[in-house]
Amino acid sequence: MQGAIFSGMERSGYRYLMKRFAVAAACTLAILLALWLPLLAYVHCDGMKEWKSVAASWVTGEETRRLMRYHGAAVLKITQDRVYIWRESRWIPVRKRTPG
């Protein structure tokens, strides 16, 4: 049996087995992506809802735009009590929440 990899298995059978394995792997990957992507979207949207409730409670959209323009920042980090900008590899506070 020339070309046999295992006894009783010709090279053509090995190729067929490898093709079936590749199809099974591709289908498994597609199924996992189909299950993972909606979960990722749900978690992201849930986080956005939480962020909007924090941000809307004390920082208005106009104030956010003004801070971004003034500091030349593309990103603001808004927490319960402060607003930060990203400078020199760290978050720098630019506004503190006033009580009241």
N, C-alpha and C positions, 0 to 999 in steps of 0.2 A: 504494500500500500504506500505508494509514493505520494507525498504531499499531505499525508494524514497528520493531524495535530494530536488527536487522541485516537485510540483504537476504535475503528468503526465510524469515525467522523472525517469526511473528506473536506477539502478546503472550501468547496462550494457550500457545504452545510455550516461551516464556521462563519462564512460571510453572511449567510442568511440569519444566523443567530446574532451576529453583531448588529445587523440592520434592525432586527426586532428589538434588541436592547436599546439602540439609539432612539427608536420610535417610542418605546416605553419611557425612557428618560425625558424625552421632549414633552410627552403627554403629562407626566408627573410635574414637570416644571410649569407647564401651562395651568394645570389645576391649582398648584400652590400660588401662582401669581394671581389667578382669578379669585382666590380666597383672601390673599394678603392685601391686595390693593384697596378693596372696599374697607377693610379694617383700618388701614393706614389713613384713608380719607376720613373715616369717622373720628379717629383719634385727633387728627389735625383740626377738623371742624369743631370738635368739642373744646380743644385748646383755644381756638380762635374766639369761641363764645365766651370762655372764661376771661380771655384777655380783654375783649371788648367791654365786659362788665367792669373790669378794674380800670381800664383807661377812660371809659366814658364817665366814671364816677367823679373824677376830679380834673382830668385834662381834656380840654375840648379839641376837636379836630383842627380848628384854626390855630390854636396854640401849639399843637404838635407840628403843623406845617411851619409856623413861625420859628420855632426852636430849631427845626431841621435846616431851614434856610439860613438862620443866623449863625449856626455853628458849622454849616457846610457838611452836615452828617447825613448819610443815607439811611442810618438805622438809629432808632431810639429804643432804649429799654425802659419800660414804664412799670414800676412796682407800686405797691400800696402807698408808699410815702415819698418816693423820689423818682426823678427822670434822669437817665444816664445817657451819655454818648460814648462811642467807642473811639478812643484815642491812644496811640502808642501802646497797643496790645493790652489795654485794660479799660474798664468801664469807669468813667469820670462823672460824678453827679453834677447836673447843671441846674436842677430845680428841685426844691424841697416843698413838700405839701405843707400848707399853712393850716393849723388847727382851726376848726370853726365851720 
